[in-house]
Amino acid sequence: MKQRYQIDYLEFPSTDGVATRRFLSEAFGWQFTTYSPQYEGINDGGIDAGIDSSEAKSAAPLAVIRTEDLEQAEREVLAAGGEITRPAFDFPGGRRFHFREPGGVELAVWIEKA
């Protein structure tokens, strides 16, 4: 049975995406897909992941939770005491929002584009 909410992506913030990519490639042999000058997908790290070097990047690694209903997820996050830190936005392949839970951890919830 498919879970309603599942962590399925990890995003690493970087102040120098080229240096981070080079390091991960040399240290672990990982391959990458370039989505933009500020975003690299990690292809073979064991979990879907990426390197975000944009100005809007998170301050710490970001776990991204997949859902089938983004608006419902946002309502449930707010009802549980979460605070939206970045309103829903489109990106290649989907749409997501970021939030901070009451203990201070920032997370994101995303939905795949149909």
ROMIKOL-268726 format. One record per atom (N, C-alpha, C, CB): residue in three letters; atom name; x, y negated, z negated. Coordinates in nm, 3 decimals, m for minus. Atoms other than C-alpha are relative to their C-alpha. Glycine has a CB too. Layout:
residues N
resn, name, X, Y, Z
ALA, CA, X, Y, Z $
...
END
This chain:
residues 114
resn, name, X, Y, Z
MET, N, 0.084, 0.118, 0.000 $
MET, CA, 0.000, 0.000, 0.000 $
MET, C, 0.088, m0.124, 0.000 $
MET, CB, m0.096, 0.000, m0.122 $
LYS, N, m0.079, 0.122, m0.012 $
LYS, CA, 0.137, m0.339, 0.098 $
LYS, C, m0.025, m0.093, m0.118 $
LYS, CB, m0.032, m0.072, 0.132 $
GLN, N, 0.013, 0.094, 0.111 $
GLN, CA, 0.207, m0.581, m0.184 $
GLN, C, m0.053, m0.133, 0.051 $
GLN, CB, 0.136, m0.020, m0.070 $
ARG, N, 0.055, 0.131, m0.036 $
ARG, CA, 0.027, m0.914, m0.183 $
ARG, C, 0.110, m0.105, 0.008 $
ARG, CB, m0.107, m0.042, m0.100 $
TYR, N, m0.114, 0.092, 0.002 $
TYR, CA, 0.342, m1.108, m0.272 $
TYR, C, 0.126, 0.083, m0.012 $
TYR, CB, m0.011, m0.103, m0.118 $
GLN, N, m0.123, m0.079, 0.000 $
GLN, CA, 0.687, m0.973, m0.196 $
GLN, C, 0.119, m0.090, 0.034 $
GLN, CB, m0.011, 0.118, 0.100 $
ILE, N, m0.123, 0.071, m0.033 $
ILE, CA, 1.032, m1.130, m0.212 $
ILE, C, 0.062, 0.071, 0.119 $
ILE, CB, 0.101, m0.005, m0.122 $
ASP, N, m0.057, m0.064, m0.118 $
ASP, CA, 1.171, m1.069, 0.135 $
ASP, C, 0.104, m0.084, 0.071 $
ASP, CB, m0.109, 0.034, 0.095 $
TYR, N, m0.099, 0.085, m0.064 $
TYR, CA, 1.419, m1.347, 0.205 $
TYR, C, 0.077, m0.074, m0.108 $
TYR, CB, m0.066, m0.099, 0.100 $
LEU, N, m0.084, 0.076, 0.092 $
LEU, CA, 1.707, m1.519, 0.029 $
LEU, C, 0.073, m0.106, 0.080 $
LEU, CB, 0.101, 0.093, m0.076 $
GLU, N, m0.063, 0.112, m0.072 $
GLU, CA, 1.837, m1.860, 0.133 $
GLU, C, 0.111, m0.059, m0.087 $
GLU, CB, m0.106, m0.109, 0.036 $
PHE, N, m0.115, 0.056, 0.069 $
PHE, CA, 2.181, m1.987, 0.039 $
PHE, C, 0.022, m0.144, 0.045 $
PHE, CB, 0.126, 0.084, 0.025 $
PRO, N, m0.031, 0.137, m0.038 $
PRO, CA, 2.232, m2.364, 0.029 $
PRO, C, 0.152, m0.017, 0.015 $
PRO, CB, m0.055, m0.101, m0.104 $
SER, N, m0.143, 0.021, m0.022 $
SER, CA, 2.568, m2.486, 0.160 $
SER, C, 0.025, m0.145, 0.038 $
SER, CB, 0.054, 0.095, 0.109 $
THR, N, m0.040, 0.134, m0.042 $
THR, CA, 2.737, m2.823, 0.186 $
THR, C, 0.084, 0.005, 0.126 $
THR, CB, 0.078, m0.071, m0.112 $
ASP, N, m0.078, m0.020, m0.122 $
ASP, CA, 2.942, m2.678, 0.473 $
ASP, C, m0.036, 0.136, 0.058 $
ASP, CB, 0.155, m0.010, m0.029 $
GLY, N, 0.049, m0.125, m0.057 $
GLY, CA, 2.752, m2.415, 0.671 $
GLY, C, 0.104, 0.076, 0.080 $
GLY, CB, m0.118, m0.028, 0.086 $
VAL, N, m0.104, m0.065, m0.079 $
VAL, CA, 3.046, m2.345, 0.903 $
VAL, C, 0.096, 0.075, m0.092 $
VAL, CB, 0.077, m0.104, 0.085 $
ALA, N, m0.093, m0.064, 0.095 $
ALA, CA, 3.275, m2.270, 0.607 $
ALA, C, m0.067, 0.120, m0.068 $
ALA, CB, 0.047, m0.102, m0.106 $
THR, N, 0.071, m0.111, 0.063 $
THR, CA, 3.009, m2.052, 0.440 $
THR, C, m0.012, 0.117, 0.096 $
THR, CB, m0.139, m0.045, m0.048 $
ARG, N, 0.011, m0.106, m0.101 $
ARG, CA, 2.950, m1.858, 0.761 $
ARG, C, 0.135, 0.070, 0.019 $
ARG, CB, m0.050, m0.058, 0.134 $
ARG, N, m0.134, m0.057, m0.020 $
ARG, CA, 3.324, m1.809, 0.813 $
ARG, C, 0.038, 0.089, m0.119 $
ARG, CB, 0.105, m0.112, 0.018 $
PHE, N, m0.032, m0.077, 0.120 $
PHE, CA, 3.369, m1.691, 0.453 $
PHE, C, m0.076, 0.133, m0.002 $
PHE, CB, m0.032, m0.081, m0.125 $
LEU, N, 0.081, m0.122, 0.006 $
LEU, CA, 3.079, m1.442, 0.465 $
LEU, C, 0.037, 0.098, 0.111 $
LEU, CB, m0.147, m0.036, 0.010 $
SER, N, m0.044, m0.085, m0.111 $
SER, CA, 3.198, m1.312, 0.801 $
SER, C, 0.132, 0.069, m0.033 $
SER, CB, 0.013, m0.082, 0.128 $
GLU, N, m0.132, m0.055, 0.032 $
GLU, CA, 3.559, m1.266, 0.686 $
GLU, C, m0.004, 0.093, m0.121 $
GLU, CB, 0.099, m0.113, m0.025 $
ALA, N, 0.003, m0.079, 0.123 $
ALA, CA, 3.476, m1.132, 0.339 $
ALA, C, m0.082, 0.127, 0.015 $
ALA, CB, m0.056, m0.083, m0.113 $
PHE, N, 0.092, m0.112, m0.003 $
PHE, CA, 3.188, m0.900, 0.429 $
PHE, C, m0.029, 0.054, 0.140 $
PHE, CB, m0.128, m0.041, m0.063 $
GLY, N, 0.021, m0.046, m0.136 $
GLY, CA, 3.188, m0.866, 0.809 $
GLY, C, m0.140, m0.026, 0.053 $
GLY, CB, 0.029, 0.144, 0.009 $
TRP, N, 0.137, 0.026, m0.041 $
TRP, CA, 2.835, m1.007, 0.839 $
TRP, C, m0.006, m0.076, 0.132 $
TRP, CB, m0.074, m0.079, m0.107 $
GLN, N, 0.028, 0.068, m0.126 $
GLN, CA, 2.694, m1.126, 1.172 $
GLN, C, m0.113, m0.101, m0.023 $
GLN, CB, m0.038, 0.102, 0.112 $
PHE, N, 0.095, 0.110, 0.020 $
PHE, CA, 2.474, m1.435, 1.220 $
PHE, C, m0.077, m0.031, 0.126 $
PHE, CB, 0.073, m0.124, m0.048 $
THR, N, 0.079, 0.057, m0.108 $
THR, CA, 2.202, m1.586, 1.435 $
THR, C, m0.014, m0.148, m0.029 $
THR, CB, m0.141, 0.070, 0.013 $
THR, N, 0.011, 0.145, 0.018 $
THR, CA, 2.215, m1.963, 1.484 $
THR, C, m0.140, m0.045, 0.041 $
THR, CB, 0.109, m0.075, 0.083 $
TYR, N, 0.133, 0.054, m0.029 $
TYR, CA, 1.870, m2.124, 1.460 $
TYR, C, 0.003, m0.149, 0.023 $
TYR, CB, m0.095, 0.032, m0.114 $
SER, N, m0.020, 0.143, m0.021 $
SER, CA, 1.991, m2.483, 1.445 $
SER, C, 0.141, m0.031, m0.050 $
SER, CB, m0.110, m0.088, m0.076 $
PRO, N, m0.134, 0.034, 0.050 $
PRO, CA, 2.316, m2.670, 1.369 $
PRO, C, 0.009, 0.008, m0.153 $
PRO, CB, 0.038, m0.140, 0.046 $
GLN, N, 0.000, m0.004, 0.146 $
GLN, CA, 2.210, m2.664, 1.000 $
GLN, C, m0.054, 0.131, m0.058 $
GLN, CB, m0.081, m0.114, m0.053 $
TYR, N, 0.058, m0.123, 0.054 $
TYR, CA, 2.071, m2.309, 0.975 $
TYR, C, 0.050, 0.122, 0.074 $
TYR, CB, m0.152, m0.006, 0.007 $
GLU, N, m0.049, m0.126, m0.052 $
GLU, CA, 2.221, m1.965, 1.025 $
GLU, C, m0.075, 0.114, m0.069 $
GLU, CB, 0.155, 0.014, m0.021 $
GLY, N, 0.058, m0.121, 0.056 $
GLY, CA, 2.038, m1.636, 0.977 $
GLY, C, 0.110, 0.103, m0.021 $
GLY, CB, m0.111, 0.055, 0.090 $
ILE, N, m0.094, m0.108, 0.027 $
ILE, CA, 2.238, m1.355, 0.817 $
ILE, C, m0.066, 0.130, 0.046 $
ILE, CB, 0.040, 0.006, m0.154 $
ASN, N, 0.063, m0.116, m0.064 $
ASN, CA, 2.172, m1.040, 1.020 $
ASN, C, 0.013, 0.130, m0.077 $
ASN, CB, 0.056, 0.019, 0.135 $
ASP, N, m0.026, m0.133, 0.057 $
ASP, CA, 2.319, m0.757, 0.814 $
ASP, C, 0.049, m0.006, m0.144 $
ASP, CB, 0.101, 0.072, 0.085 $
GLY, N, m0.040, 0.014, 0.140 $
GLY, CA, 2.344, m0.861, 0.450 $
GLY, C, m0.075, 0.090, m0.096 $
GLY, CB, m0.018, m0.141, m0.042 $
GLY, N, 0.074, m0.089, 0.088 $
GLY, CA, 2.108, m0.595, 0.317 $
GLY, C, m0.140, m0.048, m0.032 $
GLY, CB, 0.074, 0.020, m0.126 $
ILE, N, 0.131, 0.063, 0.014 $
ILE, CA, 1.815, m0.836, 0.281 $
ILE, C, 0.000, m0.114, 0.100 $
ILE, CB, m0.029, m0.050, m0.150 $
ASP, N, 0.004, 0.115, m0.089 $
ASP, CA, 1.696, m1.097, 0.528 $
ASP, C, 0.045, m0.123, m0.078 $
ASP, CB, m0.142, m0.021, 0.060 $
ALA, N, m0.056, 0.116, 0.070 $
ALA, CA, 1.886, m1.413, 0.439 $
ALA, C, 0.047, m0.104, 0.100 $
ALA, CB, 0.115, 0.042, m0.092 $
GLY, N, m0.050, 0.106, m0.084 $
GLY, CA, 2.011, m1.742, 0.572 $
GLY, C, 0.085, m0.098, m0.077 $
GLY, CB, m0.114, m0.072, 0.066 $
ILE, N, m0.084, 0.107, 0.055 $
ILE, CA, 2.249, m2.032, 0.516 $
ILE, C, m0.062, m0.132, 0.043 $
ILE, CB, 0.150, 0.013, 0.047 $
ASP, N, 0.062, 0.129, m0.028 $
ASP, CA, 2.086, m2.375, 0.491 $
ASP, C, 0.099, m0.111, m0.036 $
ASP, CB, m0.134, m0.017, m0.079 $
SER, N, m0.090, 0.112, 0.026 $
SER, CA, 2.320, m2.672, 0.529 $
SER, C, m0.066, m0.133, 0.034 $
SER, CB, 0.130, 0.016, 0.081 $
SER, N, 0.072, 0.123, m0.028 $
SER, CA, 2.049, m2.931, 0.598 $
SER, C, m0.003, m0.090, m0.123 $
SER, CB, m0.144, 0.030, 0.047 $
GLU, N, 0.012, 0.092, 0.113 $
GLU, CA, 1.999, m3.238, 0.382 $
GLU, C, m0.113, 0.040, m0.093 $
GLU, CB, m0.022, m0.143, 0.049 $
ALA, N, 0.115, m0.040, 0.081 $
ALA, CA, 1.669, m3.086, 0.259 $
ALA, C, 0.022, 0.132, m0.073 $
ALA, CB, m0.122, 0.011, 0.089 $
LYS, N, m0.027, m0.129, 0.062 $
LYS, CA, 1.840, m2.770, 0.126 $
LYS, C, m0.027, m0.002, m0.150 $
LYS, CB, 0.144, 0.042, 0.026 $
SER, N, 0.020, m0.016, 0.145 $
SER, CA, 1.766, m2.640, m0.222 $
SER, C, 0.133, m0.018, m0.071 $
SER, CB, m0.061, 0.139, m0.033 $
ALA, N, m0.122, 0.018, 0.078 $
ALA, CA, 2.015, m2.698, m0.501 $
ALA, C, 0.064, 0.134, m0.036 $
ALA, CB, m0.030, m0.078, m0.127 $
ALA, N, m0.049, m0.133, 0.039 $
ALA, CA, 2.052, m2.323, m0.575 $
ALA, C, m0.056, 0.101, 0.099 $
ALA, CB, m0.041, 0.036, m0.147 $
PRO, N, 0.059, m0.102, m0.087 $
PRO, CA, 1.989, m1.997, m0.390 $
PRO, C, m0.151, 0.008, m0.021 $
PRO, CB, 0.064, 0.137, m0.028 $
LEU, N, 0.145, 0.007, m0.001 $
LEU, CA, 1.622, m1.972, m0.301 $
LEU, C, m0.059, 0.134, 0.041 $
LEU, CB, m0.049, m0.111, 0.094 $
ALA, N, 0.074, m0.121, m0.035 $
ALA, CA, 1.415, m1.653, m0.317 $
ALA, C, m0.129, m0.044, 0.069 $
ALA, CB, m0.031, 0.089, m0.128 $
VAL, N, 0.117, 0.036, m0.079 $
VAL, CA, 1.137, m1.666, m0.058 $
VAL, C, m0.097, 0.118, m0.002 $
VAL, CB, 0.040, m0.038, 0.146 $
ILE, N, 0.103, m0.101, 0.020 $
ILE, CA, 0.814, m1.475, m0.119 $
ILE, C, m0.096, m0.002, 0.119 $
ILE, CB, m0.077, m0.024, m0.133 $
ARG, N, 0.090, m0.011, m0.115 $
ARG, CA, 0.601, m1.351, 0.170 $
ARG, C, m0.144, 0.021, m0.048 $
ARG, CB, 0.042, 0.117, 0.094 $
THR, N, 0.142, m0.017, 0.030 $
THR, CA, 0.221, m1.376, 0.162 $
THR, C, m0.079, 0.007, 0.129 $
THR, CB, m0.051, m0.115, m0.089 $
GLU, N, 0.088, m0.003, m0.115 $
GLU, CA, m0.071, m1.332, 0.396 $
GLU, C, m0.094, m0.119, 0.002 $
GLU, CB, m0.080, 0.129, 0.001 $
ASP, N, 0.088, 0.116, 0.008 $
ASP, CA, m0.257, m1.647, 0.283 $
ASP, C, 0.073, m0.111, m0.075 $
ASP, CB, m0.135, 0.036, m0.072 $
LEU, N, m0.083, 0.104, 0.059 $
LEU, CA, m0.040, m1.954, 0.225 $
LEU, C, m0.080, m0.096, m0.088 $
LEU, CB, 0.070, m0.079, 0.109 $
GLU, N, 0.081, 0.094, 0.078 $
GLU, CA, m0.320, m2.182, 0.104 $
GLU, C, m0.043, 0.061, m0.134 $
GLU, CB, m0.123, m0.042, 0.080 $
GLN, N, 0.036, m0.069, 0.124 $
GLN, CA, m0.436, m1.924, m0.152 $
GLN, C, 0.120, 0.010, m0.093 $
GLN, CB, m0.057, 0.140, 0.029 $
ALA, N, m0.122, m0.008, 0.081 $
ALA, CA, m0.078, m1.877, m0.270 $
ALA, C, 0.027, m0.135, m0.067 $
ALA, CB, 0.121, 0.041, 0.088 $
GLU, N, m0.022, 0.132, 0.058 $
GLU, CA, m0.045, m2.253, m0.322 $
GLU, C, m0.097, m0.026, m0.114 $
GLU, CB, m0.013, m0.110, 0.107 $
ARG, N, 0.098, 0.019, 0.107 $
ARG, CA, m0.367, m2.262, m0.525 $
ARG, C, 0.037, 0.082, m0.124 $
ARG, CB, m0.142, 0.039, 0.048 $
GLU, N, m0.036, m0.086, 0.112 $
GLU, CA, m0.248, m1.971, m0.740 $
GLU, C, 0.126, m0.049, m0.072 $
GLU, CB, 0.020, 0.142, 0.048 $
VAL, N, m0.122, 0.058, 0.060 $
VAL, CA, 0.096, m2.128, m0.795 $
VAL, C, m0.038, m0.118, m0.089 $
VAL, CB, 0.100, m0.044, 0.111 $
LEU, N, 0.042, 0.117, 0.078 $
LEU, CA, m0.066, m2.453, m0.910 $
LEU, C, m0.081, 0.040, m0.123 $
LEU, CB, m0.082, m0.096, 0.088 $
ALA, N, 0.083, m0.044, 0.112 $
ALA, CA, m0.321, m2.274, m1.129 $
ALA, C, 0.083, 0.064, m0.111 $
ALA, CB, m0.106, 0.099, 0.048 $
ALA, N, m0.088, m0.065, 0.098 $
ALA, CA, m0.039, m2.085, m1.302 $
ALA, C, 0.098, m0.097, m0.064 $
ALA, CB, 0.075, 0.114, 0.064 $
GLY, N, m0.089, 0.101, 0.060 $
GLY, CA, 0.144, m2.410, m1.385 $
GLY, C, 0.120, m0.036, 0.083 $
GLY, CB, 0.046, 0.048, m0.130 $
GLY, N, m0.110, 0.035, m0.087 $
GLY, CA, 0.381, m2.434, m1.090 $
GLY, C, m0.014, m0.142, 0.054 $
GLY, CB, 0.010, 0.098, 0.116 $
GLU, N, m0.002, 0.136, m0.055 $
GLU, CA, 0.480, m2.768, m0.937 $
GLU, C, 0.054, 0.008, 0.143 $
GLU, CB, 0.088, m0.098, m0.089 $
ILE, N, m0.044, 0.001, m0.139 $
ILE, CA, 0.504, m2.813, m0.559 $
ILE, C, 0.117, m0.097, 0.013 $
ILE, CB, m0.118, m0.039, 0.096 $
THR, N, m0.118, 0.085, m0.017 $
THR, CA, 0.852, m2.948, m0.479 $
THR, C, 0.021, m0.038, 0.146 $
THR, CB, 0.123, 0.069, m0.054 $
ARG, N, m0.005, 0.032, m0.143 $
ARG, CA, 0.819, m2.943, m0.099 $
ARG, C, m0.128, 0.051, 0.063 $
ARG, CB, 0.127, 0.063, 0.070 $
PRO, N, 0.128, m0.042, m0.058 $
PRO, CA, 0.476, m2.940, 0.067 $
PRO, C, 0.022, 0.092, 0.121 $
PRO, CB, m0.081, m0.123, 0.042 $
ALA, N, m0.007, m0.095, m0.110 $
ALA, CA, 0.402, m2.680, 0.334 $
ALA, C, 0.052, m0.066, 0.127 $
ALA, CB, m0.138, 0.062, 0.026 $
PHE, N, m0.059, 0.049, m0.125 $
PHE, CA, 0.601, m2.722, 0.656 $
PHE, C, 0.023, 0.118, 0.092 $
PHE, CB, 0.134, m0.077, m0.027 $
ASP, N, m0.027, m0.102, m0.101 $
ASP, CA, 0.654, m2.531, 0.979 $
ASP, C, 0.149, 0.016, 0.019 $
ASP, CB, m0.067, m0.036, 0.133 $
PHE, N, m0.138, m0.030, m0.039 $
PHE, CA, 0.981, m2.364, 1.070 $
PHE, C, m0.008, 0.111, 0.103 $
PHE, CB, 0.090, 0.043, m0.124 $
PRO, N, 0.009, m0.106, m0.101 $
PRO, CA, 1.071, m2.120, 1.348 $
PRO, C, m0.042, 0.133, m0.062 $
PRO, CB, 0.136, 0.016, 0.072 $
GLY, N, 0.049, m0.128, 0.048 $
GLY, CA, 0.867, m1.809, 1.280 $
GLY, C, m0.105, m0.007, m0.109 $
GLY, CB, 0.112, 0.078, m0.049 $
GLY, N, 0.099, 0.004, 0.107 $
GLY, CA, 0.640, m1.938, 1.005 $
GLY, C, m0.026, m0.136, m0.058 $
GLY, CB, 0.043, 0.089, m0.107 $
ARG, N, 0.034, 0.121, 0.076 $
ARG, CA, 0.521, m2.191, 0.752 $
ARG, C, 0.025, 0.034, m0.146 $
ARG, CB, m0.150, m0.046, 0.025 $
ARG, N, m0.026, m0.027, 0.141 $
ARG, CA, 0.621, m2.228, 0.386 $
ARG, C, m0.009, m0.127, m0.084 $
ARG, CB, 0.137, 0.063, m0.017 $
PHE, N, m0.011, 0.109, 0.096 $
PHE, CA, 0.615, m2.443, 0.074 $
PHE, C, 0.096, 0.043, m0.110 $
PHE, CB, m0.140, m0.039, m0.059 $
HIS, N, m0.090, m0.027, 0.113 $
HIS, CA, 0.858, m2.471, m0.219 $
HIS, C, m0.070, m0.044, m0.128 $
HIS, CB, 0.138, m0.074, 0.018 $
PHE, N, 0.057, 0.037, 0.129 $
PHE, CA, 0.764, m2.484, m0.585 $
PHE, C, 0.099, 0.031, m0.112 $
PHE, CB, m0.132, 0.074, m0.024 $
ARG, N, m0.079, m0.028, 0.120 $
ARG, CA, 0.918, m2.485, m0.931 $
ARG, C, m0.094, 0.060, m0.103 $
ARG, CB, 0.069, m0.130, m0.056 $
GLU, N, 0.081, m0.063, 0.105 $
GLU, CA, 0.782, m2.248, m1.194 $
GLU, C, 0.032, m0.067, m0.133 $
GLU, CB, 0.026, 0.155, m0.007 $
PRO, N, m0.019, 0.073, 0.126 $
PRO, CA, 0.750, m2.369, m1.557 $
PRO, C, 0.137, 0.015, m0.065 $
PRO, CB, m0.102, 0.044, m0.095 $
GLY, N, m0.133, m0.018, 0.057 $
GLY, CA, 1.093, m2.227, m1.652 $
GLY, C, 0.109, m0.070, 0.078 $
GLY, CB, 0.032, 0.145, m0.008 $
GLY, N, m0.096, 0.079, m0.076 $
GLY, CA, 1.264, m2.437, m1.383 $
GLY, C, 0.054, 0.063, 0.127 $
GLY, CB, 0.112, m0.033, m0.087 $
VAL, N, m0.051, m0.066, m0.120 $
VAL, CA, 1.334, m2.182, m1.108 $
VAL, C, m0.078, m0.048, 0.122 $
VAL, CB, m0.010, 0.155, m0.014 $
GLU, N, 0.066, 0.037, m0.125 $
GLU, CA, 1.263, m2.307, m0.756 $
GLU, C, m0.009, 0.122, 0.089 $
GLU, CB, 0.076, m0.116, 0.072 $
LEU, N, 0.030, m0.111, m0.090 $
LEU, CA, 1.107, m2.054, m0.519 $
LEU, C, m0.074, m0.055, 0.121 $
LEU, CB, m0.085, 0.111, m0.072 $
ALA, N, 0.080, 0.039, m0.116 $
ALA, CA, 0.929, m2.064, m0.184 $
ALA, C, m0.096, 0.114, 0.032 $
ALA, CB, 0.090, m0.034, 0.122 $
VAL, N, 0.095, m0.098, m0.051 $
VAL, CA, 0.626, m1.887, m0.037 $
VAL, C, m0.017, m0.027, 0.147 $
VAL, CB, m0.136, m0.005, m0.075 $
TRP, N, 0.012, 0.019, m0.145 $
TRP, CA, 0.598, m1.827, 0.336 $
TRP, C, m0.101, 0.096, 0.060 $
TRP, CB, 0.137, 0.018, 0.067 $
ILE, N, 0.088, m0.083, m0.080 $
ILE, CA, 0.365, m1.686, 0.596 $
ILE, C, 0.054, 0.002, 0.142 $
ILE, CB, m0.147, m0.050, m0.005 $
GLU, N, m0.047, m0.013, m0.138 $
GLU, CA, 0.460, m1.555, 0.938 $
GLU, C, m0.101, m0.061, 0.095 $
GLU, CB, 0.025, 0.148, 0.035 $
LYS, N, 0.089, 0.055, m0.102 $
LYS, CA, 0.320, m1.738, 1.239 $
LYS, C, m0.062, 0.115, 0.078 $
LYS, CB, 0.076, m0.098, 0.096 $
ALA, N, 0.071, m0.105, m0.075 $
ALA, CA, 0.061, m1.533, 1.423 $
ALA, C, 0.044, 0.002, 0.145 $
ALA, CB, m0.151, m0.019, m0.007 $
END
